[in-house]
Structure formats: C-alpha cells, structure tokens
Amino acid sequence: MIKLNNPYTRYEEYRCFACDPRHPFGLRMEFGLEGEKVVSGWMPHADFQGFYQVIHGGIQATLADEIAGWVVQVICKSAGVTTDLNVKYLKPVLVSNGPLKLEAWLEQQQGNKALVKVNIHDKHETLCTIAEVKYHLFDEKTSREKFYYPGIEAFMP
C-alpha cells in the first residue's frame, strides 16, 4: 500500500470534516492506494454513534462520500462534486467492531461522469455498508483554479 499525502493541509483555513487531521470534531480520515483502489482504515468511537454503540448512518455516508472523492482526485486525476450518493446499510457498524476498512474504486467513467463504488468492512471483515457515488468531474483548468486541485503528484509520497 502507498500512503497518500493530504495536500490540502497546507492551507491554514482548510477544515474538511472528513479528512482534515487537525479538525477538532472531524473524522480525520487517512488514505492509501492499493492498485486501483483507494483504502482507508478508520477507528469508530462513541462520539459518532446514532443508536447506542452503532455508528450513525450519516457518518457512514460521509465516510463513503469522502473516500469516493479521493478516488476522483487520485484515480480520475480531477476534482469533482457528488451528484448522487446511494448507501445500503447491510449490517450495523458497531463502535466495538472497529477498526473499519474502507475500499473504493472507479467502476465507470464516461466523459465528465464517474461512478465510484465503496465497501465498508468491520474488523471481522464483515461487509457492513456499500455505496455507489456518482460524480461530476471538472476539466483540469477548472479543477485547479476553482477547486484547488494540486495535481496527482501532490498526493504521492
């Protein structure tokens, strides 16, 4: 696995709830690259539960959306915005069943549209959550000028 850099941490005003390592209440996700998949390990804790000891479905959706966004940046080599997020909750994600393993990959890309698939597994390798995330991709100029996309090189160690 190749550990990916988070190039946005250089911006003082950067405050991504999902991946800013300095966010006081955030998820603080980190990412790696395994072949054509972006992966992440994430340790759930009680601050993110909905029902007692169960990670809130909205947090699971955020995890899926964020890792899909990293697929867009690292695999598609672009910036993009989510246009559709479809999450299926197969099994409860229990606080006690962490760390979680997330994996995401580009399923399909046609022009400026991308479909990313995401799996969330618990520590027992049980598939708990699946998601399909559709993205609108931007051209390189727009990605760099309006979305601060730094280019694929900035993500690599």
DSSP file (Angstrom, degrees, kcal/mol; ACC not computed):
  #  RESIDUE AA STRUCTURE BP1 BP2  ACC     N-H-->O    O-->H-N    N-H-->O    O-->H-N    TCO  KAPPA ALPHA  PHI   PSI    X-CA   Y-CA   Z-CA
    1    1 A M              0   0    0      0, 0.0     2,-0.6     0, 0.0    33,-0.2   0.000 360.0 360.0 360.0 139.0    0.0    0.0    0.0
    2    2 A I  E     -A   33   0A   0     31,-2.4    31,-2.6    33,-0.0     2,-0.4  -0.915 360.0-133.9-100.7 120.1    1.1    3.5   -0.8
    3    3 A K  E     -A   32   0A   0     -2,-0.6     2,-0.3    29,-0.2    29,-0.3  -0.622  23.9-137.4 -74.8 126.8    0.2    6.0    1.9
    4    4 A L        -     0   0    0     27,-2.5    27,-0.4    -2,-0.4   152,-0.2  -0.613   8.4-127.7 -87.7 144.0   -1.3    9.1    0.2
    5    5 A N        -     0   0    0    150,-3.3     3,-0.1    -2,-0.3    -1,-0.0  -0.560  11.9-133.3 -80.7 151.4   -0.5   12.7    1.3
    6    6 A N    >   -     0   0    0     -2,-0.2     3,-1.4     1,-0.1     4,-0.1  -0.871  23.0-174.8-103.1  96.7   -3.2   15.1    2.1
    7    7 A P  G >  S+     0   0    0      0, 0.0     3,-0.9     0, 0.0    -1,-0.1   0.638  72.8  70.9 -70.9 -12.2   -2.0   18.2    0.1
    8    8 A Y  G >  S+     0   0    0      1,-0.2     3,-1.9     2,-0.1     6,-0.2   0.636  74.2  82.8 -80.4 -12.0   -4.8   20.4    1.4
    9    9 A T  G <  S+     0   0    0     -3,-1.4    -1,-0.2     1,-0.3     5,-0.1   0.662  75.8  74.1 -66.2 -13.4   -3.3   20.6    4.9
   10   10 A R  G <  S+     0   0    0     -3,-0.9     2,-0.6    -4,-0.1    -1,-0.3   0.692  79.3  86.6 -71.9 -16.6   -1.0   23.3    3.7
   11   11 A Y  S X  S-     0   0    0     -3,-1.9     3,-1.5     1,-0.2    -3,-0.0  -0.751  71.3-150.7 -88.2 123.3   -4.0   25.7    3.7
   12   12 A E  T 3  S+     0   0    0     -2,-0.6    -1,-0.2     1,-0.3    -3,-0.0   0.847  96.5  49.3 -59.9 -35.8   -4.5   27.4    7.0
   13   13 A E  T 3  S+     0   0    0     -3,-0.1    -1,-0.3     2,-0.0     2,-0.2   0.366  79.7 126.5 -88.7   5.5   -8.3   27.7    6.5
   14   14 A Y    <   +     0   0    0     -3,-1.5    -5,-0.0    -6,-0.2    -6,-0.0  -0.472  24.5 162.7 -66.3 127.8   -8.7   24.1    5.4
   15   15 A R        +     0   0    0     -2,-0.2     2,-0.3     8,-0.1    -1,-0.1  -0.141   3.4 169.1-143.7  42.8  -11.4   22.4    7.6
   16   16 A C     >  -     0   0    0      1,-0.2     4,-1.9     2,-0.1    12,-0.2  -0.436  27.4-148.9 -62.8 122.5  -12.7   19.3    5.9
   17   17 A F  T  4 S+     0   0    0     -2,-0.3    10,-2.7     1,-0.2    11,-0.6   0.843  93.6  42.1 -58.9 -34.6  -14.8   17.4    8.4
   18   18 A A  T  4 S+     0   0    0      8,-0.2    11,-3.1     9,-0.2    -1,-0.2   0.881 129.8  13.8 -85.4 -39.5  -13.8   14.1    7.0
   19   19 A C  T  4 S+     0   0    0      9,-0.3    -2,-0.2     8,-0.1    -1,-0.1   0.456  82.4 114.0-126.6   2.1  -10.1   14.3    6.3
   20   20 A D    ><  -     0   0    0     -4,-1.9     3,-1.4     1,-0.2     8,-0.3  -0.656  52.1-154.0 -74.1 117.1   -8.5   17.3    8.0
   21   21 A P  T 3  S+     0   0    0      0, 0.0    -1,-0.2     0, 0.0     9,-0.0   0.648  93.1  50.5 -67.5 -12.6   -6.2   15.8   10.6
   22   22 A R  T 3  S+     0   0    0      3,-0.0    -2,-0.1    -3,-0.0    -7,-0.0   0.466  75.9 121.6-101.3  -3.5   -6.5   18.9   12.7
   23   23 A H    X   -     0   0    0     -3,-1.4     3,-0.6    -7,-0.2    -8,-0.1  -0.448  57.1-146.9 -65.6 122.0  -10.3   19.1   12.7
   24   24 A P  T 3  S+     0   0    0      0, 0.0    -1,-0.2     0, 0.0    -7,-0.0   0.773  94.7  22.4 -66.0 -25.4  -11.2   19.0   16.4
   25   25 A F  T 3  S+     0   0    0     -3,-0.0    -2,-0.1    22,-0.0    -8,-0.0   0.300 103.5 112.5-119.9   7.8  -14.5   17.2   15.8
   26   26 A G  S <  S-     0   0    0     -3,-0.6    -8,-0.2    -6,-0.1    -9,-0.1  -0.049  76.8-111.6 -83.4 179.9  -13.8   15.6   12.5
   27   27 A L        -     0   0    0    -10,-2.7    -9,-0.2     2,-0.0    -8,-0.1   0.715  36.8-151.6 -82.6 -24.5  -13.3   12.0   11.2
   28   28 A R        -     0   0    0    -11,-0.6    -9,-0.3    -8,-0.3   -10,-0.1   0.870  23.1-172.1  55.3  44.1   -9.6   12.6   10.5
   29   29 A M        -     0   0    0    -11,-3.1     2,-0.3    13,-0.1    -1,-0.2  -0.334  10.5-162.7 -68.3 147.2   -9.5   10.0    7.7
   30   30 A E        -     0   0    0     11,-0.4     2,-0.3   -10,-0.0    11,-0.3  -0.912   9.4-149.3-126.3 157.7   -6.3    9.0    6.0
   31   31 A F        -     0   0    0    -27,-0.4   -27,-2.5    -2,-0.3     2,-0.3  -0.905  13.9-174.7-134.5 154.7   -5.9    7.2    2.7
   32   32 A G  E     -AB   3  39A   0      7,-2.3     7,-2.4    -2,-0.3     2,-0.5  -0.891  23.7-122.8-137.4 170.4   -3.7    4.8    0.8
   33   33 A L  E     +AB   2  38A   0    -31,-2.6   -31,-2.4    -2,-0.3     2,-0.5  -0.976  21.3 178.8-121.1 123.2   -3.5    3.4   -2.6
   34   34 A E  E >   - B   0  37A   0      3,-2.9     3,-2.0    -2,-0.5     2,-0.4  -0.904  67.9 -60.3-122.3  99.5   -3.7   -0.4   -3.3
   35   35 A G  T 3  S-     0   0    0     -2,-0.5   -33,-0.0     1,-0.3     0, 0.0  -0.500 120.6 -16.5  63.0-119.9   -3.5   -0.9   -7.0
   36   36 A E  T 3  S+     0   0    0     -2,-0.4    70,-0.6    -3,-0.1     2,-0.4   0.193 122.5  90.9-100.7  14.6   -6.5    0.8   -8.5
   37   37 A K  E <   -BC  34 105A   0     -3,-2.0    -3,-2.9    68,-0.1     2,-0.5  -0.880  65.7-142.8-112.0 143.1   -8.3    1.1   -5.1
   38   38 A V  E     -BC  33 104A   0     66,-2.5    66,-2.3    -2,-0.4     2,-0.3  -0.893  28.9-169.8 -96.0 133.6   -8.2    3.9   -2.5
   39   39 A V  E     -BC  32 103A   0     -7,-2.4    -7,-2.3    -2,-0.5     2,-0.3  -0.853  12.4-177.2-124.8 158.2   -8.3    2.4    1.0
   40   40 A S  E     - C   0 102A   0     62,-2.1    62,-3.2    -2,-0.3     2,-0.5  -0.975  16.7-149.1-153.2 140.0   -8.7    3.8    4.5
   41   41 A G  E     - C   0 101A   0     -2,-0.3   -11,-0.4   -11,-0.3     2,-0.4  -0.928  23.1-178.0-104.6 137.1   -8.7    2.5    8.0
   42   42 A W  E     - C   0 100A   0     58,-2.0    58,-3.4    -2,-0.5   -14,-0.1  -0.991  20.7-145.2-141.8 130.5  -10.9    4.3   10.4
   43   43 A M        -     0   0    0     -2,-0.4     2,-0.1    56,-0.2    52,-0.1  -0.833  20.9-146.1 -96.6 111.6  -11.4    3.7   14.1
   44   44 A P        -     0   0    0      0, 0.0     2,-0.3     0, 0.0    54,-0.1  -0.391  18.5-175.0 -72.3 152.9  -15.0    4.4   15.2
   45   45 A H    >   -     0   0    0     -2,-0.1     3,-2.3    51,-0.0    51,-0.0  -0.955  41.2 -94.9-144.9 167.9  -15.7    5.8   18.6
   46   46 A A  G >  S+     0   0    0     -2,-0.3     3,-1.6     1,-0.3     7,-0.1   0.687 111.4  73.7 -59.2 -23.2  -18.8    6.7   20.7
   47   47 A D  G 3  S+     0   0    0      1,-0.3    -1,-0.3     8,-0.0     8,-0.0   0.685  99.2  48.8 -64.7 -15.1  -18.9   10.3   19.6
   48   48 A F  G <  S+     0   0    0     -3,-2.3     8,-2.5   -21,-0.0    -1,-0.3   0.094  86.2 119.1-112.5  21.8  -20.2    9.2   16.2
   49   49 A Q  B <   -G   55   0B   0     -3,-1.6     6,-0.3     6,-0.3     3,-0.1  -0.556  36.7-176.8 -88.7 153.8  -22.9    6.8   17.2
   50   50 A G  S    S+     0   0    0      4,-2.9    -1,-0.2     1,-0.6     3,-0.1   0.631  79.8  24.9-102.2 -91.6  -26.6    7.1   16.5
   51   51 A F  S >  S-     0   0    0      1,-0.2     3,-2.5     4,-0.1    -1,-0.6  -0.379 121.6 -65.5 -64.2 157.6  -28.3    4.2   18.3
   52   52 A Y  T 3  S-     0   0    0      1,-0.3    -1,-0.2    -3,-0.1     3,-0.1  -0.241 120.7  -6.4 -51.9 121.9  -26.3    3.1   21.3
   53   53 A Q  T 3  S+     0   0    0      1,-0.2    42,-2.4    -3,-0.1     2,-0.5   0.506 109.5 111.9  69.5   8.6  -23.0    1.6   20.1
   54   54 A V  B <  S-H   94   0C   0     -3,-2.5    -4,-2.9    40,-0.2    40,-0.2  -0.952  73.1-118.8-114.6 127.4  -24.0    1.8   16.4
   55   55 A I  B     -G   49   0B   0     38,-3.5    38,-0.4    -2,-0.5    -6,-0.3  -0.449  41.7-102.7 -64.8 129.9  -22.2    4.3   14.1
   56   56 A H     >  -     0   0    0     -8,-2.5     4,-1.9    -2,-0.2     3,-0.5  -0.192  20.9-127.9 -55.0 139.1  -24.7    6.8   12.8
   57   57 A G  H  > S+     0   0    0      1,-0.2     4,-2.3     2,-0.2     5,-0.1   0.830 109.4  57.2 -59.7 -33.9  -25.8    6.2    9.2
   58   58 A G  H  > S+     0   0    0      2,-0.2     4,-2.0     1,-0.2    -1,-0.2   0.852 105.2  50.6 -67.1 -34.1  -24.9    9.7    8.2
   59   59 A I  H  > S+     0   0    0     -3,-0.5     4,-2.6     2,-0.2    -2,-0.2   0.907 109.6  50.7 -67.9 -42.0  -21.4    9.2    9.4
   60   60 A Q  H  X S+     0   0    0     -4,-1.9     4,-2.3     1,-0.2    -2,-0.2   0.909 110.0  50.1 -61.7 -41.0  -21.1    6.1    7.3
   61   61 A A  H  X S+     0   0    0     -4,-2.3     4,-2.7     2,-0.2    -1,-0.2   0.887 110.0  51.0 -63.7 -38.7  -22.4    8.0    4.3
   62   62 A T  H  X S+     0   0    0     -4,-2.0     4,-2.6     2,-0.2     5,-0.2   0.918 108.5  51.2 -64.9 -43.6  -19.8   10.7    5.0
   63   63 A L  H  X S+     0   0    0     -4,-2.6     4,-2.3     1,-0.2     5,-0.2   0.930 113.4  45.8 -56.8 -46.1  -17.0    8.1    5.1
   64   64 A A  H  X S+     0   0    0     -4,-2.3     4,-2.0     1,-0.2    -2,-0.2   0.920 113.1  48.5 -65.2 -44.9  -18.2    6.7    1.8
   65   65 A D  H  X S+     0   0    0     -4,-2.7     4,-1.8     1,-0.2    -1,-0.2   0.893 112.2  49.7 -63.8 -39.6  -18.6   10.1    0.1
   66   66 A E  H  X S+     0   0    0     -4,-2.6     4,-1.6     2,-0.2    -2,-0.2   0.941 111.0  45.9 -68.1 -47.7  -15.1   11.2    1.3
   67   67 A I  H  X S+     0   0    0     -4,-2.3     4,-1.5     1,-0.2    -1,-0.2   0.870 111.3  54.4 -65.6 -32.8  -13.2    8.1    0.1
   68   68 A A  H  X S+     0   0    0     -4,-2.0     4,-2.0    -5,-0.2    -1,-0.2   0.891 104.5  55.1 -63.8 -38.5  -15.1    8.3   -3.2
   69   69 A G  H  X S+     0   0    0     -4,-1.8     4,-1.9     1,-0.2    -1,-0.2   0.847 104.8  52.8 -62.7 -34.0  -13.8   11.9   -3.5
   70   70 A W  H  X S+     0   0    0     -4,-1.6     4,-2.8     2,-0.2     5,-0.4   0.835 104.6  55.5 -71.7 -31.6  -10.3   10.7   -3.1
   71   71 A V  H  X>S+     0   0    0     -4,-1.5     4,-2.4     2,-0.2     5,-1.8   0.931 107.2  51.0 -61.4 -44.4  -10.9    8.2   -5.9
   72   72 A V  H  <5S+     0   0    0     -4,-2.0     6,-1.5     3,-0.2     5,-0.3   0.924 116.3  40.2 -57.6 -45.8  -11.9   11.1   -8.1
   73   73 A Q  H  <5S+     0   0    0     -4,-1.9    -2,-0.2     4,-0.2    -1,-0.2   0.881 127.3  30.0 -73.9 -38.5   -8.7   13.0   -7.2
   74   74 A V  H  <5S+     0   0    0     -4,-2.8    -3,-0.2     3,-0.1    -2,-0.2   0.872 131.7  28.2 -93.4 -40.6   -6.2   10.2   -7.3
   75   75 A I  T  <5S+     0   0    0     -4,-2.4    -3,-0.2    -5,-0.4    -2,-0.1   0.901 131.8  34.5 -89.3 -46.4   -7.6    7.7   -9.9
   76   76 A C  S   <S-     0   0    0     -5,-1.8    -3,-0.2     2,-0.1    -4,-0.2   0.677  97.5-139.8 -80.7 -17.0   -9.5   10.1  -12.1
   77   77 A K        +     0   0    0     -6,-0.4     2,-0.3    -5,-0.3    -4,-0.2   0.934  66.1  91.7  57.3  51.4   -6.9   12.8  -11.5
   78   78 A S  S    S-     0   0    0     -6,-1.5     2,-0.3    73,-0.1    -1,-0.2  -0.921  76.5-105.7-155.3 172.6   -9.5   15.5  -11.3
   79   79 A A        +     0   0    0     59,-0.4    59,-2.8    -2,-0.3     2,-0.3  -0.807  44.3 162.6-103.1 156.2  -11.8   17.5   -9.0
   80   80 A G  E     -D  137   0A   0     -2,-0.3     2,-0.4    57,-0.2    57,-0.2  -0.974  31.1-123.3-161.6 172.3  -15.5   16.7   -8.9
   81   81 A V  E     -D  136   0A   0     55,-2.0    55,-2.6    -2,-0.3     2,-0.2  -0.968  33.2-106.7-126.9 145.3  -18.7   17.1   -6.9
   82   82 A T  E     +D  135   0A   0     -2,-0.4    53,-0.3    53,-0.2     3,-0.1  -0.502  34.3 173.2 -67.9 130.4  -21.0   14.4   -5.7
   83   83 A T  E    S+     0   0A   0     51,-3.0     2,-0.3     1,-0.4    52,-0.2   0.599  70.4  12.7-109.7 -20.5  -24.2   14.3   -7.8
   84   84 A D  E     -D  134   0A   0     50,-1.4    50,-2.9     2,-0.0     2,-0.4  -0.951  57.0-170.7-158.4 136.1  -25.7   11.2   -6.2
   85   85 A L  E     -D  133   0A   0     -2,-0.3     2,-0.6    48,-0.2    48,-0.2  -0.971   5.7-176.9-132.3 116.0  -25.0    9.1   -3.2
   86   86 A N  E     -D  132   0A   0     46,-2.7    46,-2.3    -2,-0.4     2,-0.4  -0.952   8.4-175.2-117.9 113.1  -26.7    5.7   -2.7
   87   87 A V  E     -D  131   0A   0     -2,-0.6     2,-0.5    44,-0.2    44,-0.2  -0.898  10.6-164.2-113.2 135.0  -25.9    3.9    0.6
   88   88 A K  E     -D  130   0A   0     42,-3.1    42,-2.2    -2,-0.4     2,-0.9  -0.981  10.1-151.6-118.3 122.9  -27.0    0.4    1.6
   89   89 A Y  E     +D  129   0A   0     -2,-0.5    40,-0.2    40,-0.2    39,-0.1  -0.825  22.6 168.7 -95.5 105.6  -26.7   -0.5    5.2
   90   90 A L        +     0   0    0     38,-2.6    39,-0.2    -2,-0.9    -1,-0.2   0.859  66.4   5.1 -87.7 -39.3  -26.3   -4.3    5.3
   91   91 A K  S    S-     0   0    0     37,-1.9    -1,-0.3    35,-0.1     2,-0.1  -0.977  88.6 -90.7-142.5 150.0  -25.2   -4.8    8.9
   92   92 A P        -     0   0    0      0, 0.0     2,-0.9     0, 0.0    37,-0.1  -0.397  33.7-134.4 -61.5 139.3  -24.9   -2.4   11.9
   93   93 A V        -     0   0    0    -38,-0.4   -38,-3.5    35,-0.1     2,-0.3  -0.860  27.9-155.6 -95.4 104.6  -21.4   -0.9   12.2
   94   94 A L  B >   -H   54   0C   0     -2,-0.9     3,-1.5   -40,-0.2   -40,-0.2  -0.581  21.7-131.9 -86.5 142.3  -20.7   -1.2   15.9
   95   95 A V  G >  S+     0   0    0    -42,-2.4     3,-0.9     1,-0.3    -1,-0.1   0.892 110.6  54.4 -54.2 -40.9  -18.3    1.0   17.8
   96   96 A S  G 3  S+     0   0    0    -43,-0.4    -1,-0.3     1,-0.2   -42,-0.1   0.569  96.1  67.9 -74.0  -9.3  -16.8   -2.2   19.2
   97   97 A N  G <  S+     0   0    0     -3,-1.5    26,-2.6    26,-0.0    27,-0.3   0.031  88.1 152.1-102.6  27.6  -16.1   -3.7   15.8
   98   98 A G    <   +     0   0    0     -3,-0.9   -55,-0.1    24,-0.2     2,-0.1  -0.505  30.4  75.1 -91.6 169.6  -13.5   -1.2   14.7
   99   99 A P  S    S-     0   0    0      0, 0.0   -56,-0.2     0, 0.0     2,-0.2   0.482  70.7-152.6 -74.5 152.0  -11.2   -0.5   13.1
  100  100 A L  E     -C   42   0A   0    -58,-3.4   -58,-2.0    -2,-0.1     2,-0.5  -0.606   3.6-144.9 -89.1 152.0  -13.1   -0.3    9.9
  101  101 A K  E     -CE  41 121A   0     20,-2.4    20,-2.8    -2,-0.2     2,-0.4  -0.983  15.6-169.5-117.6 123.7  -11.6   -0.9    6.5
  102  102 A L  E     -CE  40 120A   0    -62,-3.2   -62,-2.1    -2,-0.5     2,-0.4  -0.894   5.0-178.6-109.8 141.5  -12.9    1.1    3.6
  103  103 A E  E     +CE  39 119A   0     16,-2.1    16,-2.5    -2,-0.4     2,-0.3  -0.998   1.1 180.0-138.6 141.9  -12.2    0.5    0.0
  104  104 A A  E     +CE  38 118A   0    -66,-2.3   -66,-2.5    -2,-0.4     2,-0.3  -0.994   1.2 176.6-142.7 146.1  -13.3    2.4   -3.1
  105  105 A W  E     -CE  37 117A   0     12,-2.0    12,-2.4    -2,-0.3     2,-0.7  -0.985  38.2-100.1-148.7 156.3  -12.7    2.1   -6.8
  106  106 A L  E     + E   0 116A   0    -70,-0.6    10,-0.2    -2,-0.3     3,-0.1  -0.692  34.5 178.2 -78.3 115.2  -13.7    3.7  -10.0
  107  107 A E  E     -     0   0A   0      8,-2.6     2,-0.3    -2,-0.7     9,-0.2   0.844  65.6  -6.7 -84.5 -38.5  -16.4    1.5  -11.5
  108  108 A Q  E     - E   0 115A   0      7,-1.6     7,-2.9     2,-0.0     2,-0.4  -0.982  53.0-169.6-160.3 142.9  -17.1    3.6  -14.6
  109  109 A Q  E     + E   0 114A   0     -2,-0.3     2,-0.4     5,-0.2     5,-0.2  -0.976   8.4 172.6-138.9 127.4  -16.1    6.9  -16.2
  110  110 A Q  E >   - E   0 113A   0      3,-2.4     3,-1.8    -2,-0.4     2,-0.2  -0.937  65.0 -55.5-133.4 110.1  -17.8    8.4  -19.2
  111  111 A G  T 3  S-     0   0    0     -2,-0.4     0, 0.0     1,-0.3     0, 0.0  -0.400 123.8 -11.4  60.1-123.7  -16.7   11.9  -20.1
  112  112 A N  T 3  S+     0   0    0     -2,-0.2    25,-3.1    -3,-0.1     2,-0.4   0.134 119.8  90.7 -96.9  21.4  -17.3   14.1  -17.1
  113  113 A K  E <   -EF 110 136A   0     -3,-1.8    -3,-2.4    23,-0.2     2,-0.4  -0.950  51.8-177.5-117.4 136.9  -19.3   11.5  -15.2
  114  114 A A  E     -EF 109 135A   0     21,-2.0    21,-2.6    -2,-0.4     2,-0.5  -0.986  15.8-155.1-133.5 144.4  -17.8    8.9  -12.8
  115  115 A L  E     -EF 108 134A   0     -7,-2.9    -8,-2.6    -2,-0.4    -7,-1.6  -0.984  16.0-171.8-117.8 121.1  -19.3    6.1  -10.8
  116  116 A V  E     -EF 106 133A   0     17,-2.9    17,-3.1    -2,-0.5     2,-0.4  -0.928   8.6-152.2-114.8 136.1  -17.4    5.1   -7.7
  117  117 A K  E     -EF 105 132A   0    -12,-2.4   -12,-2.0    -2,-0.4     2,-0.4  -0.862  11.6-166.7-108.6 145.0  -18.2    2.1   -5.5
  118  118 A V  E     -EF 104 131A   0     13,-2.4    13,-2.2    -2,-0.4     2,-0.4  -0.987   8.1-167.8-133.9 137.7  -17.4    1.8   -1.8
  119  119 A N  E     -EF 103 130A   0    -16,-2.5   -16,-2.1    -2,-0.4     2,-0.5  -0.980   5.1-161.5-121.3 140.0  -17.3   -1.0    0.7
  120  120 A I  E     -EF 102 129A   0      9,-2.6     8,-2.7    -2,-0.4     9,-1.6  -0.986  13.6-176.5-121.0 121.1  -17.1   -0.6    4.5
  121  121 A H  E     -EF 101 127A   0    -20,-2.8   -20,-2.4    -2,-0.5     6,-0.2  -0.854  17.5-134.3-113.3 148.5  -16.0   -3.7    6.4
  122  122 A D    >   -     0   0    0      4,-1.9     3,-2.3    -2,-0.3   -24,-0.2  -0.305  44.1 -84.1 -89.1-176.3  -15.7   -4.2   10.2
  123  123 A K  T 3  S+     0   0    0    -26,-2.6   -25,-0.1     1,-0.3   -23,-0.1   0.688 130.6  58.1 -65.8 -16.7  -12.7   -5.7   12.0
  124  124 A H  T 3  S-     0   0    0    -27,-0.3    -1,-0.3     2,-0.1     3,-0.1   0.327 118.9-112.4 -90.7   7.2  -14.2   -9.2   11.4
  125  125 A E    <   +     0   0    0     -3,-2.3     2,-0.4     1,-0.3    -2,-0.1   0.655  65.6 153.8  67.5  18.8  -14.1   -8.5    7.6
  126  126 A T        -     0   0    0      1,-0.1    -4,-1.9     2,-0.0     2,-0.7  -0.647  49.8-123.9 -75.5 129.0  -17.9   -8.4    7.6
  127  127 A L  E     + F   0 121A   0     -2,-0.4    -6,-0.2    -6,-0.2     3,-0.1  -0.668  42.5 164.3 -74.8 113.1  -19.2   -6.2    4.7
  128  128 A C  E     +     0   0A   0     -8,-2.7   -38,-2.6    -2,-0.7   -37,-1.9   0.793  56.5  19.7-101.5 -36.3  -21.5   -3.8    6.6
  129  129 A T  E     -DF  89 120A   0     -9,-1.6    -9,-2.6   -40,-0.2     2,-0.3  -0.998  55.5-172.0-143.2 138.7  -22.1   -0.9    4.2
  130  130 A I  E     -DF  88 119A   0    -42,-2.2   -42,-3.1    -2,-0.4     2,-0.3  -0.957  10.6-175.2-127.4 151.7  -21.9   -0.5    0.4
  131  131 A A  E     -DF  87 118A   0    -13,-2.2   -13,-2.4    -2,-0.3     2,-0.5  -0.997  20.0-154.0-145.7 148.8  -22.3    2.8   -1.5
  132  132 A E  E     -DF  86 117A   0    -46,-2.3   -46,-2.7    -2,-0.3     2,-0.5  -0.997  19.9-169.2-118.8 126.5  -22.4    4.0   -5.1
  133  133 A V  E     -DF  85 116A   0    -17,-3.1   -17,-2.9    -2,-0.5     2,-0.4  -0.967   6.7-157.4-122.9 122.7  -21.3    7.5   -5.6
  134  134 A K  E     -DF  84 115A   0    -50,-2.9   -51,-3.0    -2,-0.5   -50,-1.4  -0.820  14.8-168.3 -99.4 138.8  -21.8    9.5   -8.8
  135  135 A Y  E     -DF  82 114A   0    -21,-2.6   -21,-2.0    -2,-0.4     2,-0.6  -0.937  23.8-140.1-127.0 146.6  -19.6   12.4   -9.5
  136  136 A H  E     -DF  81 113A   0    -55,-2.6   -55,-2.0    -2,-0.4     2,-0.3  -0.947  31.7-148.1 -97.3 122.7  -19.5   15.3  -12.0
  137  137 A L  E     -D   80   0A   0    -25,-3.1     2,-0.3    -2,-0.6   -57,-0.2  -0.683   3.6-142.7 -94.9 145.9  -15.8   15.7  -13.0
  138  138 A F        -     0   0    0    -59,-2.8   -59,-0.4    -2,-0.3    -1,-0.0  -0.742  23.7-103.6-103.9 154.8  -14.3   19.0  -13.9
  139  139 A D     >  -     0   0    0     -2,-0.3     4,-2.8   -61,-0.1   -60,-0.2  -0.220  42.1 -98.9 -67.9 167.8  -11.7   19.7  -16.5
  140  140 A E  H  > S+     0   0    0      1,-0.2     4,-2.5     2,-0.2     5,-0.2   0.893 120.9  50.8 -59.7 -44.0   -8.1   20.3  -15.4
  141  141 A K  H  > S+     0   0    0      1,-0.2     4,-2.7     2,-0.2     5,-0.3   0.942 114.7  42.5 -61.6 -48.3   -8.2   24.1  -15.6
  142  142 A T  H  >>S+     0   0    0      1,-0.2     4,-2.6     2,-0.2     5,-0.9   0.909 112.6  55.0 -64.3 -41.9  -11.4   24.3  -13.5
  143  143 A S  H  X5S+     0   0    0     -4,-2.8     6,-2.7     1,-0.2     4,-0.8   0.919 115.4  38.3 -56.8 -45.0  -10.1   21.7  -11.1
  144  144 A R  H  X5S+     0   0    0     -4,-2.5     4,-0.6     4,-0.2    -2,-0.2   0.912 122.9  39.3 -74.9 -42.7   -7.0   23.7  -10.4
  145  145 A E  H  <5S+     0   0    0     -4,-2.7    -3,-0.2    -5,-0.2    -2,-0.2   0.886 129.1  23.7 -79.7 -39.9   -8.5   27.2  -10.4
  146  146 A K  H  <5S+     0   0    0     -4,-2.6    -3,-0.2    -5,-0.3    -2,-0.1   0.707 132.5  33.4-101.3 -22.4  -11.8   26.7   -8.6
  147  147 A F  H  <<S-     0   0    0     -5,-0.9    -3,-0.2    -4,-0.8    -2,-0.1   0.296  97.0-124.0-119.9   8.0  -11.2   23.6   -6.5
  148  148 A Y     <  +     0   0    0     -4,-0.6    -4,-0.2    -6,-0.2    -3,-0.1   0.736  41.6 176.7  58.1  25.8   -7.5   24.0   -5.7
  149  149 A Y        -     0   0    0     -6,-2.7    -1,-0.2    -7,-0.2   -70,-0.1  -0.479  15.8-161.7 -63.2 121.9   -6.8   20.6   -7.2
  150  150 A P        -     0   0    0      0, 0.0     4,-0.2     0, 0.0    -1,-0.2   0.497  40.0-101.3 -89.0  -2.3   -3.0   20.3   -6.8
  151  151 A G    >   -     0   0    0      1,-0.1     3,-1.3     2,-0.1     4,-0.4  -0.002  39.1 -77.9  93.7 153.4   -2.4   17.5   -9.4
  152  152 A I  G >> S+     0   0    0      1,-0.3     3,-1.5     2,-0.2     4,-0.7   0.805 122.5  68.4 -58.4 -33.0   -1.8   13.8   -8.7
  153  153 A E  G >4 S+     0   0    0      1,-0.3     3,-0.9     2,-0.2    -1,-0.3   0.839  90.9  61.8 -57.6 -34.4    1.8   14.4   -7.8
  154  154 A A  G <4 S+     0   0    0     -3,-1.3    -1,-0.3     1,-0.2    -2,-0.2   0.705 101.3  52.8 -68.4 -19.8    0.9   16.2   -4.6
  155  155 A F  G <4 S+     0   0    0     -3,-1.5  -150,-3.3    -4,-0.4    -1,-0.2   0.669  94.1  87.7 -86.5 -18.7   -0.9   13.1   -3.3
  156  156 A M    <<        0   0    0     -3,-0.9  -152,-0.1    -4,-0.7  -153,-0.0  -0.570 360.0 360.0 -88.3 144.7    2.1   10.8   -3.8
  157  157 A P              0   0    0      0, 0.0    -1,-0.1     0, 0.0  -153,-0.1   0.502 360.0 360.0 -68.5 360.0    4.8   10.4   -1.1
